[in-house]
Amino acid sequence: MGDKLLALDVGNTSIAGGYFVGGRLEFHVDFSSDASRTADEYGAQLRHLVELNGGAAAALPSVMCSVVPPLTSCLAAALEKYFGVAPVVVGDDYDALGIEVRYENVAEVGPDRVVNALATRELYGAPAVAVDFGTATNFDVVAADGAYVGGVIAPGVVVSAKSLFAEAARLGAVGLTMPPRVVGRNTDEALRAGIILGAAGAADGIVEAIREERGERGALVATGGLANVVAPVMKTAPRVDADLTLKGLALSFERLGGAT
């Protein structure tokens, strides 16, 4: 890998950015996704964030993946204008990444899922399962031969919690941290325990179902915004790598011919 690199993972509710120097992730920033913002607004914000964290913005190569089509071209334009180099965009041509995608319709697979599978395989081996606790909770499966074979998409933790709050008038929103006890002694504790343990139990069940069907166990890696909250109470005991997608993007940059 070359010297400096900016990686962006563009999701439905947030954008994760990582600044790499010599292959090492130096810092990680997050900000909200908003399709109404202009390329100049995003470009100025990104440049400010890079410089604020001590990074160099001039002639900075970048790589990105996006599951929000309106933002893909917007952010690509922002990166080229404010950093001086057109970004490498991970799309649906995955052969160049060196990972076989055995999905019935490859175009249906979000590039972030393939990037997660690539990073999991390269960093933790195969077979493996990556669990991404984002807007949706994605389970992506790498077979023993290193191919991406599909996965499971479940409602995200925050999405499920918001639905509960919207339907139950007497229940207010709570912070998503695990309380000190399972049996809550007030509504806040009861809600937090239910949301987090419910998410953990559902994730455990899906992981075990995947392993039973595949006849393979291997590595289990958790990533995404709530991985640090949910994974510690999962019985399947995943390893947490909050920057898995960004690391996968850095690997993708190399394999897609990026140069720094």
VENBELFEN-V848428 format. One record per residue. N is the residue number from 0. RES is the residue in three letters. D_CENTER is the distance of its C-alpha to the mean C-alpha in whole Angstrom. Layout:
N_RES_D_CENTER ; N_RES_D_CENTER
This chain:
0_MET_21 ; 1_GLY_23 ; 2_ASP_23 ; 3_LYS_21 ; 4_LEU_18 ; 5_LEU_16 ; 6_ALA_12 ; 7_LEU_10 ; 8_ASP_7 ; 9_VAL_9 ; 10_GLY_8 ; 11_ASN_11 ; 12_THR_11 ; 13_SER_10 ; 14_ILE_9 ; 15_ALA_8 ; 16_GLY_11 ; 17_GLY_12 ; 18_TYR_16 ; 19_PHE_17 ; 20_VAL_20 ; 21_GLY_22 ; 22_GLY_19 ; 23_ARG_18 ; 24_LEU_15 ; 25_GLU_18 ; 26_PHE_16 ; 27_HIS_12 ; 28_VAL_13 ; 29_ASP_11 ; 30_PHE_13 ; 31_SER_14 ; 32_SER_14 ; 33_ASP_17 ; 34_ALA_19 ; 35_SER_22 ; 36_ARG_22 ; 37_THR_23 ; 38_ALA_22 ; 39_ASP_25 ; 40_GLU_23 ; 41_TYR_20 ; 42_GLY_21 ; 43_ALA_23 ; 44_GLN_21 ; 45_LEU_19 ; 46_ARG_22 ; 47_HIS_23 ; 48_LEU_20 ; 49_VAL_20 ; 50_GLU_24 ; 51_LEU_23 ; 52_ASN_21 ; 53_GLY_24 ; 54_GLY_22 ; 55_ALA_24 ; 56_ALA_24 ; 57_ALA_27 ; 58_ALA_26 ; 59_LEU_22 ; 60_PRO_21 ; 61_SER_17 ; 62_VAL_14 ; 63_MET_12 ; 64_CYS_10 ; 65_SER_11 ; 66_VAL_11 ; 67_VAL_14 ; 68_PRO_17 ; 69_PRO_19 ; 70_LEU_16 ; 71_THR_16 ; 72_SER_20 ; 73_CYS_20 ; 74_LEU_17 ; 75_ALA_19 ; 76_ALA_22 ; 77_ALA_21 ; 78_LEU_20 ; 79_GLU_23 ; 80_LYS_25 ; 81_TYR_24 ; 82_PHE_23 ; 83_GLY_26 ; 84_VAL_24 ; 85_ALA_22 ; 86_PRO_19 ; 87_VAL_18 ; 88_VAL_16 ; 89_VAL_14 ; 90_GLY_16 ; 91_ASP_17 ; 92_ASP_19 ; 93_TYR_18 ; 94_ASP_21 ; 95_ALA_21 ; 96_LEU_18 ; 97_GLY_20 ; 98_ILE_18 ; 99_GLU_20 ; 100_VAL_18 ; 101_ARG_20 ; 102_TYR_19 ; 103_GLU_22 ; 104_ASN_21 ; 105_VAL_19 ; 106_ALA_18 ; 107_GLU_17 ; 108_VAL_14 ; 109_GLY_11 ; 110_PRO_10 ; 111_ASP_6 ; 112_ARG_8 ; 113_VAL_11 ; 114_VAL_9 ; 115_ASN_7 ; 116_ALA_11 ; 117_LEU_12 ; 118_ALA_11 ; 119_THR_12 ; 120_ARG_15 ; 121_GLU_16 ; 122_LEU_15 ; 123_TYR_16 ; 124_GLY_18 ; 125_ALA_19 ; 126_PRO_19 ; 127_ALA_16 ; 128_VAL_14 ; 129_ALA_10 ; 130_VAL_9 ; 131_ASP_6 ; 132_PHE_8 ; 133_GLY_7 ; 134_THR_10 ; 135_ALA_10 ; 136_THR_10 ; 137_ASN_9 ; 138_PHE_11 ; 139_ASP_11 ; 140_VAL_15 ; 141_VAL_16 ; 142_ALA_20 ; 143_ALA_22 ; 144_ASP_23 ; 145_GLY_20 ; 146_ALA_19 ; 147_TYR_16 ; 148_VAL_18 ; 149_GLY_16 ; 150_GLY_15 ; 151_VAL_15 ; 152_ILE_13 ; 153_ALA_14 ; 154_PRO_15 ; 155_GLY_12 ; 156_VAL_14 ; 157_VAL_15 ; 158_VAL_16 ; 159_SER_18 ; 160_ALA_19 ; 161_LYS_20 ; 162_SER_22 ; 163_LEU_24 ; 164_PHE_25 ; 165_ALA_26 ; 166_GLU_28 ; 167_ALA_30 ; 168_ALA_32 ; 169_ARG_33 ; 170_LEU_29 ; 171_GLY_28 ; 172_ALA_24 ; 173_VAL_23 ; 174_GLY_21 ; 175_LEU_18 ; 176_THR_20 ; 177_MET_21 ; 178_PRO_25 ; 179_PRO_28 ; 180_ARG_29 ; 181_VAL_28 ; 182_VAL_31 ; 183_GLY_31 ; 184_ARG_34 ; 185_ASN_33 ; 186_THR_31 ; 187_ASP_28 ; 188_GLU_28 ; 189_ALA_28 ; 190_LEU_25 ; 191_ARG_23 ; 192_ALA_24 ; 193_GLY_24 ; 194_ILE_20 ; 195_ILE_19 ; 196_LEU_21 ; 197_GLY_21 ; 198_ALA_17 ; 199_ALA_18 ; 200_GLY_20 ; 201_ALA_19 ; 202_ALA_16 ; 203_ASP_19 ; 204_GLY_21 ; 205_ILE_18 ; 206_VAL_18 ; 207_GLU_21 ; 208_ALA_22 ; 209_ILE_20 ; 210_ARG_22 ; 211_GLU_25 ; 212_GLU_25 ; 213_ARG_24 ; 214_GLY_26 ; 215_GLU_23 ; 216_ARG_22 ; 217_GLY_20 ; 218_ALA_17 ; 219_LEU_15 ; 220_VAL_12 ; 221_ALA_9 ; 222_THR_6 ; 223_GLY_5 ; 224_GLY_8 ; 225_LEU_10 ; 226_ALA_10 ; 227_ASN_13 ; 228_VAL_15 ; 229_VAL_15 ; 230_ALA_15 ; 231_PRO_18 ; 232_VAL_20 ; 233_MET_19 ; 234_LYS_22 ; 235_THR_20 ; 236_ALA_19 ; 237_PRO_15 ; 238_ARG_15 ; 239_VAL_12 ; 240_ASP_10 ; 241_ALA_8 ; 242_ASP_8 ; 243_LEU_7 ; 244_THR_5 ; 245_LEU_8 ; 246_LYS_10 ; 247_GLY_10 ; 248_LEU_10 ; 249_ALA_13 ; 250_LEU_15 ; 251_SER_14 ; 252_PHE_16 ; 253_GLU_19 ; 254_ARG_19 ; 255_LEU_20 ; 256_GLY_22 ; 257_GLY_21 ; 258_ALA_24 ; 259_THR_24
